[in-house]
Amino acid sequence: MSDPSEPGDDDYAAANRIGRPVARWMSRWRVAIQKRPWLDRVYRVLLTAVGALIVVIGLILVPLPGPGWLIVFIGLTVLGSEYHWARRLTSWLRMQLARFWTWWRARKERREARRLP
């Protein structure tokens, strides 16, 4: 499952513990919404509009100083709560980000090892 030597594993476990009550609440919320087809349609339209708006704002903020990419990821997460393609894209982006940080840490360690005699 998870390697205790990995620094992010504790963070991942903590995030899962924090997310469980939210997931339970969201599943009850979705059951209540799905019982009413008109409300389900309104919910999907609003969720799509809010998620797309967050993504667009994040993309506008990317070239500016600040958390542009973070806002884009948040928007994709909002869209991913309802759309499979957004969940897959977010998972792929998380995997790429994890690969980048692994590469970055290895590069940093190699540079430090070269500096030391």
Number of C-alpha atoms within 10 A of each C-alpha: 4 10 9 9 8 8 9 13 14 14 10 12 12 11 11 12 11 11 11 11 11 10 12 10 10 13 12 10 11 12 11 12 16 13 10 10 10 10 13 16 13 12 16 14 12 12 17 19 13 15 21 17 14 20 24 16 16 22 16 14 17 16 11 10 7 11 12 18 17 15 20 23 18 16 23 22 19 20 24 20 14 14 14 11 12 17 17 13 15 19 14 12 13 13 12 12 12 13 11 12 12 12 12 12 11 12 12 12 12 11 11 11 10 9 8 6 5
